[in-house]
Amino acid sequence: MLYKGAIDSGTYAQLSKEIGFDGIISRGVYDSAKQLLDAGDYITLWRRGKLSESDLTKRLKMLHLDDKTITEAQKVSEYFPPAPDLIRFAVREVYTPATVEKFGQKEDLPKQFLEEAKKIGIQEDQATNYWASHWELPSPLQGFEMLHRDVIDEETLTMLLKALDVMPFWRDKLVQIAYKPFTRVDVRRMHAMGELDDDATYTAYKDLGFDDEKAESMLSFTKAYNADTSTGLSRANVSKAYKLDLITDVELKTYLEGFGYEPDVVDFWVSMIEYEKTIAAIQAEKGELFEQYKVGAITKETLRQELGYRDLPSSYIDSAIREVESKPSLKLKMPSRTDLEAWLKRNIIDEGYYAGQMRELGYRQFDVENYLTEIALEVDTAVRKYMPIKTYQRWFTAGVLFENDFRRIAGDMKISESDIERLLTEAMPE
């Protein structure tokens, strides 16, 4: 009643006296009725530093434990790892000091971890075991890659597989497949060179994952393919020759038929090769137009028009425009007409270079001729003036004028057709 607050200490003493208890007995009854913690709780408090060694002994003796039992209680309360943890310790080589040392498994062990572990009954040796086994390991594939790069050897790879808990039966087999097999192209070429015989070629295809039937088919294919290439001809060779216009489509078809292809397969390959040739031509033309655009020779609209003249789909043209817009501009500065005229008058450039640059600036042929005439005559150009015919002959020879331009100017100068023919013959470049 006193513990539950139903009576106070004075009432408790009075009632005890009435039933014949003196003060000593009354106090003893009171103390013996106190609720105590169990032994495990007191040991936990001791481990956490809340009780001294002497206080722990005193509390445990209150639970009627003698010194020997107290020592046993302390020992049995120590944490011991369960079976799964013990297995992990073994797999991670915790019990092999040389391996632990080699892999540095005890490195970076915090002192505070040992202190905190002790508070829950984990002794230092077991806490160290937990630390040594906690590290993450590389995957088997990462181990294979390290082996390929000579970072580790096969023995170390086997140790990694053991630490990854791979059964002993599988470890050496995994090491064997760590190495890459030959590629199909390698197998075909090595067979052609005699490096691999038929049996080794068959095994190489098995290594690539083909079953018995498919490996046999691949061997037959390889032998037939190499027999064709030994003649110096192959589908790839004749395809390239056709794309370079070294053979006609009829010759291409004849070669393919000679390789043993069925007629429908021949038609398929002819169509594919023709398509690839067309695409290559389109790509080349597109590349040339891109270069002209990048140096400012043509505008974006001109680029679109030129692509349109080639009967390309609008989606392809739109894609090409987006592609060229996404690339950095390489437009070059061009000299102005004034610069070109000054250079020509000072004989820094000749008339042919002047005419070419004027065309690059976008001037029409007729206007180029007028500018050249103006420079030569240094007179008012309101009325068309003409140079001596020999000047135009010189321009024709230099490529400033084309033949039709020369005929037009000579005609405007009232020169007869027969004389024009003679003048052209005289000025014809050698």
C-alpha positions in Angstrom: 0.0 0.0 0.0 2.9 2.3 0.8 4.5 1.7 -2.6 1.2 2.3 -4.4 0.6 5.6 -2.5 -2.5 4.3 -0.6 -0.9 5.2 2.8 2.0 7.4 3.8 5.1 6.3 5.8 3.7 7.4 9.1 0.5 5.3 8.6 2.8 2.4 7.5 4.9 2.6 10.7 1.7 2.8 12.9 0.1 -0.2 11.2 3.4 -2.2 11.5 3.5 -1.4 15.2 -0.1 -2.5 15.7 0.6 -5.9 14.2 3.7 -6.4 16.4 6.6 -5.2 14.0 9.3 -3.1 15.5 11.1 -0.5 13.4 13.8 -2.8 12.2 11.4 -5.5 11.1 9.1 -2.9 9.5 12.1 -1.5 7.5 13.2 -5.0 6.4 9.7 -5.8 5.2 9.6 -2.6 3.2 13.0 -3.1 1.6 12.3 -6.8 0.7 9.2 -5.8 -1.1 11.1 -3.6 -3.6 11.0 -4.7 -7.3 14.5 -5.3 -8.6 15.8 -5.6 -12.2 16.9 -9.0 -13.4 20.6 -9.9 -13.7 20.7 -9.3 -17.5 19.5 -5.7 -17.0 22.1 -5.0 -14.4 24.8 -6.4 -16.6 23.6 -4.3 -19.5 23.8 -1.2 -17.3 27.3 -2.2 -16.3 28.4 -2.7 -19.9 27.0 0.8 -20.9 29.0 2.4 -18.1 26.0 3.2 -15.8 27.2 0.9 -13.0 30.6 0.3 -11.7 32.0 -3.2 -11.2 31.4 -3.1 -7.4 27.8 -1.7 -7.9 27.1 -4.6 -10.3 28.3 -7.1 -7.8 26.2 -5.6 -5.1 23.0 -5.6 -7.2 23.5 -9.1 -8.4 24.1 -10.3 -4.8 20.8 -8.7 -3.9 19.4 -11.2 -6.5 21.1 -14.0 -4.4 23.9 -14.6 -6.8 27.3 -15.7 -5.4 30.6 -14.5 -6.8 31.0 -17.6 -9.1 27.5 -17.2 -10.5 28.1 -13.5 -11.1 31.2 -14.2 -13.1 29.3 -16.9 -15.2 26.4 -14.4 -15.7 28.8 -11.8 -17.1 30.4 -14.4 -19.4 27.2 -15.8 -20.7 25.9 -12.3 -21.5 28.6 -11.7 -24.0 27.3 -11.5 -27.6 28.2 -14.4 -29.8 27.5 -14.2 -33.6 24.8 -16.4 -35.0 25.5 -19.1 -37.6 24.9 -17.0 -40.7 27.4 -14.4 -39.4 30.0 -17.1 -38.6 29.6 -18.4 -42.2 30.1 -14.9 -43.5 33.2 -14.6 -41.4 34.6 -17.8 -42.9 33.7 -17.0 -46.5 35.2 -13.5 -46.2 38.5 -15.2 -44.9 38.2 -13.5 -41.5 39.8 -16.6 -40.0 42.7 -16.5 -42.4 45.1 -13.8 -41.0 47.3 -13.8 -44.1 44.3 -13.1 -46.4 42.9 -10.5 -44.0 46.3 -8.8 -44.1 46.6 -9.0 -47.9 43.2 -7.5 -48.5 43.5 -4.9 -45.7 40.2 -6.0 -44.2 41.0 -4.5 -40.8 41.9 -1.2 -42.1 39.9 2.0 -41.2 38.5 0.2 -38.1 37.1 3.0 -35.9 37.9 2.9 -32.2 34.5 4.2 -31.4 33.0 1.2 -33.2 34.8 -1.1 -30.7 33.6 1.0 -27.8 30.0 1.0 -28.9 30.0 -2.7 -29.7 31.2 -3.5 -26.2 28.1 -1.8 -24.8 25.9 -4.5 -26.3 28.2 -7.3 -25.3 30.2 -7.7 -28.5 33.8 -8.4 -27.5 36.6 -6.7 -29.4 37.6 -9.9 -31.3 34.1 -10.5 -32.6 33.6 -6.7 -33.4 36.8 -6.9 -35.4 35.5 -9.9 -37.2 32.3 -8.1 -38.1 34.3 -5.2 -39.5 36.6 -7.4 -41.5 33.7 -9.1 -43.2 31.6 -6.0 -43.9 33.4 -4.8 -47.0 31.6 -4.9 -50.4 33.4 -7.0 -53.0 33.8 -6.6 -56.8 31.4 -8.5 -58.9 32.6 -11.5 -60.9 32.4 -9.5 -64.1 34.6 -6.8 -62.6 37.0 -9.5 -61.5 37.1 -10.8 -65.1 37.9 -7.3 -66.4 40.7 -6.9 -63.9 42.1 -10.2 -65.0 42.0 -9.1 -68.7 43.9 -6.0 -67.9 46.5 -7.8 -65.8 45.5 -6.1 -62.6 45.0 -9.4 -60.9 46.0 -13.0 -61.7 43.9 -16.2 -61.8 44.8 -17.1 -58.2 43.5 -13.7 -57.0 40.3 -14.1 -59.1 39.7 -17.5 -57.5 40.1 -15.9 -54.1 37.5 -13.3 -55.1 35.1 -16.0 -56.2 35.5 -17.8 -52.9 34.8 -14.5 -51.0 31.7 -14.1 -53.2 30.5 -17.5 -51.8 30.8 -19.3 -55.1 30.8 -23.1 -54.6 34.2 -24.7 -55.1 32.9 -26.8 -58.0 32.2 -23.7 -60.1 35.2 -21.5 -59.3 37.7 -22.9 -61.8 34.9 -23.1 -64.5 34.1 -19.4 -64.0 37.8 -18.6 -64.3 37.8 -20.5 -67.6 35.0 -18.5 -69.1 36.5 -15.2 -67.9 38.5 -15.1 -71.2 36.8 -13.9 -74.4 36.3 -16.3 -77.3 37.3 -15.6 -80.8 34.8 -13.4 -82.7 33.1 -14.9 -85.8 35.2 -12.8 -88.1 38.3 -14.0 -86.3 37.3 -17.6 -86.6 36.6 -17.2 -90.3 39.9 -15.5 -91.0 42.0 -17.9 -88.9 40.4 -20.8 -90.7 41.3 -19.2 -94.0 44.9 -18.8 -92.9 45.1 -22.4 -91.6 45.5 -21.2 -88.0 42.4 -23.2 -87.1 41.5 -26.6 -88.6 37.9 -27.8 -89.0 37.7 -29.2 -85.5 39.1 -26.1 -83.8 36.8 -24.0 -85.9 33.8 -26.1 -84.8 34.9 -25.7 -81.2 35.3 -21.9 -81.6 31.8 -21.6 -82.8 30.6 -23.7 -79.8 32.5 -21.2 -77.6 30.4 -18.4 -79.1 27.2 -20.2 -78.0 26.1 -22.1 -81.0 24.6 -25.5 -80.4 26.0 -28.6 -82.2 23.8 -28.3 -85.2 24.4 -24.5 -85.7 28.1 -24.9 -85.1 28.3 -27.5 -87.8 26.4 -25.2 -90.2 28.7 -22.3 -89.3 31.7 -24.6 -90.1 30.2 -25.4 -93.5 29.5 -21.8 -94.2 33.1 -20.8 -93.2 34.6 -23.4 -95.5 32.4 -22.3 -98.4 33.1 -18.6 -97.8 36.8 -19.1 -97.6 36.7 -21.2 -100.7 35.1 -18.2 -102.5 37.5 -15.7 -101.1 40.5 -17.8 -102.0 39.7 -17.0 -105.7 40.2 -13.3 -104.9 36.5 -12.6 -105.3 33.8 -12.1 -102.7 30.4 -10.5 -102.5 32.1 -7.5 -100.7 34.7 -7.2 -103.5 32.2 -7.2 -106.3 29.8 -4.9 -104.4 32.6 -2.4 -103.9 33.6 -2.7 -107.6 30.0 -1.9 -108.7 29.8 1.1 -106.4 33.0 2.5 -107.9 31.5 1.9 -111.4 34.2 -0.7 -112.2 31.6 -3.3 -113.3 28.1 -3.0 -114.6 24.9 -4.2 -112.9 24.9 -7.1 -115.3 28.4 -8.1 -114.3 27.5 -7.7 -110.7 24.5 -10.1 -111.1 26.7 -12.6 -113.0 29.3 -12.6 -110.2 26.6 -13.1 -107.5 25.1 -16.0 -109.4 28.6 -17.5 -109.7 28.8 -17.5 -105.9 25.9 -19.9 -105.7 23.2 -17.5 -104.6 19.6 -18.3 -105.5 18.0 -16.0 -108.1 15.8 -14.2 -105.5 18.8 -13.8 -103.2 20.8 -12.3 -106.2 18.0 -9.8 -106.8 17.9 -8.9 -103.2 21.7 -8.2 -103.1 21.6 -6.2 -106.3 18.8 -4.0 -104.9 20.6 -3.5 -101.7 23.9 -2.6 -103.4 22.2 -0.2 -105.8 20.5 1.4 -102.8 23.8 1.8 -100.9 25.4 3.3 -104.1 22.6 5.8 -104.4 22.8 6.7 -100.7 26.6 7.2 -101.0 26.1 9.5 -104.0 23.5 11.5 -102.2 25.7 11.8 -99.1 28.6 13.0 -101.2 26.5 15.6 -102.9 25.1 16.7 -99.6 28.6 17.0 -98.2 29.7 19.2 -101.1 26.7 21.5 -100.6 27.3 21.6 -96.8 30.9 22.8 -97.5 29.6 25.5 -99.9 27.1 26.7 -97.2 29.7 26.7 -94.4 32.1 29.0 -96.4 29.3 31.3 -97.4 29.2 30.3 -101.1 25.5 29.5 -101.0 22.6 30.5 -98.7 20.4 28.1 -96.7 17.6 28.6 -99.3 19.9 27.8 -102.1 21.0 24.7 -100.2 17.3 23.6 -99.8 16.7 24.2 -103.6 19.8 22.2 -104.6 18.7 19.3 -102.4 15.2 19.6 -103.9 16.5 19.3 -107.4 17.8 15.8 -106.6 14.2 14.5 -105.9 14.9 13.8 -102.3 12.0 13.4 -99.8 11.1 16.6 -98.0 11.7 14.9 -94.7 15.3 14.1 -95.7 15.8 17.7 -96.8 14.4 19.1 -93.5 16.7 16.7 -91.6 19.7 17.9 -93.7 18.9 21.6 -93.0 18.7 20.9 -89.3 22.0 19.0 -89.5 23.9 21.9 -91.2 22.3 24.4 -88.9 23.5 22.5 -85.8 27.1 22.6 -87.0 29.3 25.6 -86.2 29.6 28.1 -89.1 32.9 28.2 -91.0 31.9 31.1 -93.2 34.9 33.0 -94.4 35.2 36.7 -95.1 35.4 37.6 -98.8 37.1 40.7 -100.1 34.7 43.4 -101.3 34.3 44.5 -104.9 36.2 47.7 -104.1 39.1 45.7 -102.7 39.2 43.5 -105.8 39.2 46.5 -108.2 42.0 48.1 -106.2 44.1 44.9 -106.3 43.4 44.5 -110.1 44.5 48.0 -110.9 47.7 47.5 -108.9 48.4 44.2 -110.7 48.2 42.3 -107.3 45.6 39.9 -108.9 44.9 39.1 -112.6 41.6 39.4 -114.4 40.8 35.7 -114.1 41.0 35.8 -110.3 39.0 39.0 -110.2 36.2 37.5 -112.3 36.1 34.3 -110.1 35.9 36.3 -106.9 33.2 38.5 -108.3 31.1 35.5 -109.1 31.7 34.2 -105.6 30.3 37.5 -104.3 27.2 36.8 -106.4 27.7 39.1 -109.4 26.3 38.0 -112.8 28.6 37.3 -115.7 27.3 40.3 -117.6 28.0 42.6 -114.6 31.5 41.2 -114.2 32.2 42.1 -117.8 31.0 45.6 -117.3 33.1 46.1 -114.2 36.2 44.8 -116.0 35.4 47.2 -118.9 35.0 50.1 -116.5 38.3 49.4 -114.9 40.1 49.2 -118.2 38.6 52.3 -119.8 38.1 54.4 -116.6 35.2 56.1 -118.3 31.5 56.7 -117.6 29.6 53.5 -117.9 26.3 55.0 -118.6 26.7 53.8 -122.3 28.1 50.4 -122.9 31.7 50.6 -124.1 33.7 47.8 -125.5 37.3 46.9 -125.2 39.5 45.9 -128.1 38.6 42.4 -129.2 42.0 41.1 -128.3 41.2 42.0 -124.7 38.1 39.7 -124.8 40.2 37.1 -126.5 42.6 37.3 -123.6 39.8 37.0 -121.1 38.5 34.0 -122.9 41.9 32.3 -122.8 42.1 33.1 -119.0 38.7 31.7 -118.3 37.1 35.0 -117.4 34.7 34.6 -120.3 33.0 31.4 -121.5 32.5 30.7 -125.2 28.9 31.9 -125.2 29.9 35.1 -123.4 32.6 35.8 -126.0 30.1 35.2 -128.9 27.6 37.5 -127.3 30.0 40.4 -126.8 31.5 39.9 -130.3 28.0 39.9 -131.8 27.2 43.1 -129.9 30.3 44.6 -131.5 28.9 43.7 -134.9 31.6 41.1 -135.7 30.5 38.5 -138.2 30.0 34.8 -137.3 33.0 33.7 -139.4 35.3 36.2 -137.7 34.0 35.2 -134.3 34.9 31.6 -135.1 38.3 32.6 -136.2 38.8 34.7 -133.1 37.7 31.9 -130.9 40.1 29.5 -132.6 43.0 31.9 -132.1 42.1 32.3 -128.4 41.4 28.7 -127.6 43.5 27.6 -124.6 46.2 25.0 -125.6 
